[in-house]
Amino acid sequence: MIRIILIILPVMVLAACSIEKPESHKKDGPPAKAIATQHGLASWYNTKTNRGTKTASGRPLRNHAYTAAHKHWPMGSKVRVTCKFNGKSEILTITDRGPYVKGRIIDVTIGSAKRLGFHPRGITKVKVELLERGNWKYRHP
């Protein structure tokens, strides 16, 4: 029994040390300065409402990914989305085009909407800040 514990314990310690959030979602250091800012409505979408699992960038849509759809900003751009009613924010990557509903400026994944706290509402007022312009090639699925 002790032998098993002595084998499993170091493996668990090493595994715990190797877990790290993706670089784009770290919140260390001062907040990044915005290149551009928009204010408006955000909504959420998922693999069911998107009619499939591919995004306009050609990458798969993952319901809980840190990604969003924007009409004009380049694919791969990093944006900070801040909910105006609760102040929560997320840094997301633009991987899709949309939203296609008048008055909305961004669609976020359902997972991002849950983390931002507006999933039950469906839509909410947000501030969207362009932090870094992407340079991915646009590929329509």
C-alpha positions in Angstrom: 0.0 0.0 0.0 2.8 2.4 0.9 4.6 1.6 -2.4 1.5 2.6 -4.4 1.2 5.9 -2.5 4.9 6.6 -3.1 4.4 6.0 -6.8 1.1 7.9 -7.2 2.0 11.0 -5.0 5.0 12.2 -7.2 2.9 11.7 -10.3 0.0 13.8 -8.9 2.4 16.6 -7.8 4.1 16.7 -11.2 0.7 16.7 -13.0 -0.6 19.6 -10.7 2.5 21.7 -11.5 2.1 21.4 -15.3 -1.5 22.7 -15.4 -1.6 26.3 -16.7 -4.2 28.5 -18.3 -3.7 29.4 -21.9 -1.5 32.6 -22.2 -4.3 34.8 -23.6 -6.5 34.3 -20.6 -4.0 35.2 -17.9 -4.8 38.3 -15.9 -1.4 39.1 -14.5 0.1 42.6 -14.8 -1.6 45.8 -15.8 -4.6 45.7 -18.1 -3.8 45.9 -21.8 -4.6 49.2 -23.6 -7.4 49.2 -26.1 -6.8 49.9 -29.8 -10.5 50.5 -30.3 -13.7 50.4 -28.1 -17.3 49.6 -28.9 -20.4 49.8 -26.7 -23.5 47.8 -27.5 -25.4 44.5 -27.1 -23.8 41.1 -26.8 -25.5 37.8 -27.2 -24.3 34.2 -26.9 -24.3 31.3 -29.3 -23.4 27.6 -29.2 -23.1 24.6 -31.6 -26.9 24.3 -31.8 -27.6 27.9 -32.6 -24.6 28.2 -35.0 -26.0 25.4 -37.2 -22.9 23.3 -36.9 -19.5 23.3 -35.3 -17.3 25.2 -37.8 -16.6 28.9 -37.4 -15.8 31.3 -40.3 -12.1 31.0 -39.5 -12.4 27.2 -40.2 -11.7 26.4 -36.6 -14.2 24.3 -34.6 -16.7 26.0 -32.4 -16.4 24.9 -28.8 -19.2 25.9 -26.5 -16.9 26.7 -23.6 -14.0 28.2 -25.5 -12.8 31.8 -24.9 -13.9 32.8 -28.4 -16.4 35.2 -30.0 -17.9 36.4 -33.3 -17.5 40.0 -34.6 -18.6 41.6 -37.9 -15.4 43.4 -38.8 -12.4 42.9 -36.5 -9.8 40.6 -38.0 -9.8 36.9 -37.1 -7.4 36.1 -34.3 -8.0 39.5 -32.7 -7.9 39.6 -28.9 -10.8 41.5 -27.3 -11.9 42.3 -23.7 -15.6 42.0 -23.3 -17.0 43.7 -20.1 -20.6 43.3 -18.9 -21.9 46.7 -17.9 -24.4 45.4 -15.3 -21.9 43.4 -13.2 -18.4 44.5 -14.3 -17.2 41.0 -15.2 -14.8 40.8 -18.1 -13.2 38.1 -20.3 -10.4 38.2 -22.9 -11.6 36.4 -26.0 -10.3 35.6 -29.5 -12.3 36.5 -32.6 -12.8 33.2 -34.5 -16.1 33.8 -36.3 -18.3 36.4 -38.1 -21.5 37.8 -36.7 -23.7 38.6 -35.0 -26.3 39.0 -37.7 -29.0 40.6 -35.6 -29.4 44.4 -35.8 -28.1 46.3 -32.8 -25.7 43.6 -31.6 -22.0 44.1 -31.7 -20.6 40.7 -30.6 -21.6 37.1 -30.1 -19.7 35.1 -27.4 -19.8 31.4 -26.7 -22.3 30.1 -24.2 -19.4 29.3 -21.8 -18.1 32.9 -22.0 -21.7 34.1 -21.4 -21.9 32.0 -18.3 -18.5 33.2 -17.0 -19.6 36.8 -17.7 -22.8 36.2 -15.9 -25.4 37.0 -18.6 -26.3 33.5 -19.9 -29.8 33.5 -18.4 -30.5 37.0 -19.9 -29.6 36.0 -23.4 -28.3 39.5 -24.3 -26.7 42.3 -22.3 -25.0 45.6 -22.7 -21.2 45.4 -23.0 -18.1 47.3 -23.7 -15.8 45.5 -26.2 -12.2 46.6 -26.4 -9.8 45.5 -29.2 -6.6 44.7 -27.5 -4.6 43.1 -30.3 -5.3 42.8 -34.0 -5.3 39.3 -35.4 -3.8 38.3 -38.7 -5.5 35.0 -39.5 -6.7 34.5 -43.0 -10.5 34.6 -43.4 -11.9 31.3 -44.5 -15.6 31.0 -45.0 -16.7 27.4 -44.1 
